[in-house]
Amino acid sequence: TLPIWRWFCTSYIEIVRGLPLIGILFLAQFMLTLFLPLEWRLDRVMRAIVGLVLFSSAYMAENIRGGLQAVPRGQAEAAKALGLKAPLIVGFIILPQALRTVIPAIVGQFIGLFKDTCLLSLVGLAELTRIARSILAQPQFLGQYAEVYLFIGLVYWLFCYFMSLVARRLERQLNIGS
């Protein structure tokens, strides 16, 4: 019902989903300060967070939109028949059902975002991959590439596996898929 908001949101989602994450991270690192007032000086970590949030929010919006479309229209009509106002209908009837539907997609998005943090080393931030490279630069670890990279691979795998276990447990508690 709000065509200007619809156009803005659709444009934002389509533009951001069409760009690679590394491009958005570079734009956030080098161009973000040009659009902010002079008093606002964001450090590198904050600019990286802004880039990750801009990227992830477009994909998350698509996940939520899919969940909202999965909720039958009869739910909203029944709530209107009971006399509920639109914010209450969305907050208490529609959104809980939509989020319940898209929990697997949201968890997949979080896992992908966690793995994408390795790209932060390309914009000069110290994260797991960059720390591994600094370890490999020390003389006592020269030539031990396999051990270091297997270790960080194990760390990434453990975090992702833990997130998927938590998601499966949540799905079981909410009886998703049954």
LINURLIN-V637952 format. One record per backbone hydrogen bond with DSSP energy under -0.5 kcal/mol. CO is the residue of the C=O (numbers start at 1). NH is the residue of the N-H. E is the energy in kcal/mol with one decimal. If there is no record, write none. Layout:
BEGIN
CO NH E
CO NH E
END
This chain:
BEGIN
1 3 -0.6
2 6 -2.6
3 7 -2.5
4 8 -2.5
5 9 -2.9
6 10 -2.6
7 11 -2.5
8 12 -2.6
9 13 -2.6
10 14 -2.5
11 15 -2.6
12 16 -2.6
13 17 -2.4
14 18 -0.9
16 19 -1.3
20 24 -1.7
21 25 -2.7
22 26 -2.3
23 27 -2.5
24 28 -2.6
25 29 -2.2
26 30 -2.4
27 31 -2.7
27 32 -1.1
31 34 -1.1
31 35 -0.7
32 35 -1.3
32 36 -0.6
37 40 -1.2
39 41 -0.9
40 42 -0.6
43 47 -2.1
44 48 -2.2
45 49 -2.4
46 50 -2.3
47 51 -2.1
48 52 -2.5
49 53 -2.6
50 54 -2.6
51 55 -2.1
52 56 -2.9
53 57 -2.5
54 58 -1.0
55 59 -1.2
56 60 -2.6
57 61 -2.4
58 62 -1.5
59 63 -1.9
60 64 -2.6
61 65 -2.5
62 66 -2.1
63 67 -1.8
64 68 -2.6
65 69 -2.1
66 70 -0.9
67 71 -0.7
68 71 -0.7
72 75 -1.4
72 76 -0.6
73 77 -2.1
74 78 -2.4
75 79 -1.9
76 80 -2.4
77 81 -2.1
78 82 -1.3
79 84 -2.2
80 83 -1.3
85 89 -2.3
86 90 -2.5
87 91 -2.6
88 92 -2.6
88 93 -0.5
89 93 -1.7
89 94 -2.4
90 95 -2.7
93 97 -0.9
94 98 -2.4
95 99 -2.9
96 100 -1.8
97 101 -1.5
98 102 -1.6
100 103 -0.7
102 106 -2.6
103 107 -2.5
104 108 -2.2
105 109 -2.1
106 110 -2.3
107 111 -2.6
108 112 -2.4
109 113 -2.5
110 114 -2.4
111 115 -2.2
112 116 -1.9
113 117 -0.7
114 117 -0.8
115 118 -1.3
116 119 -2.0
117 120 -1.8
118 121 -1.2
119 122 -1.4
120 123 -0.8
120 125 -2.2
121 124 -1.2
125 127 -0.9
127 131 -2.7
128 132 -2.0
129 133 -2.0
130 134 -2.0
131 135 -2.1
132 136 -2.3
133 137 -0.9
135 138 -1.4
138 141 -1.6
139 142 -1.2
141 144 -1.8
144 148 -1.8
145 149 -2.7
146 150 -2.5
147 151 -2.0
148 152 -2.2
149 153 -2.0
150 154 -2.2
151 155 -2.2
152 156 -2.6
153 157 -2.6
154 158 -2.8
155 159 -2.3
156 160 -2.4
157 161 -3.0
158 162 -2.4
159 163 -2.2
160 164 -2.2
161 165 -2.3
162 166 -2.3
163 167 -2.1
164 168 -2.5
165 169 -2.3
166 170 -2.3
167 171 -2.7
168 172 -2.4
169 173 -2.3
170 174 -1.9
171 176 -2.4
172 175 -0.9
175 178 -1.1
END
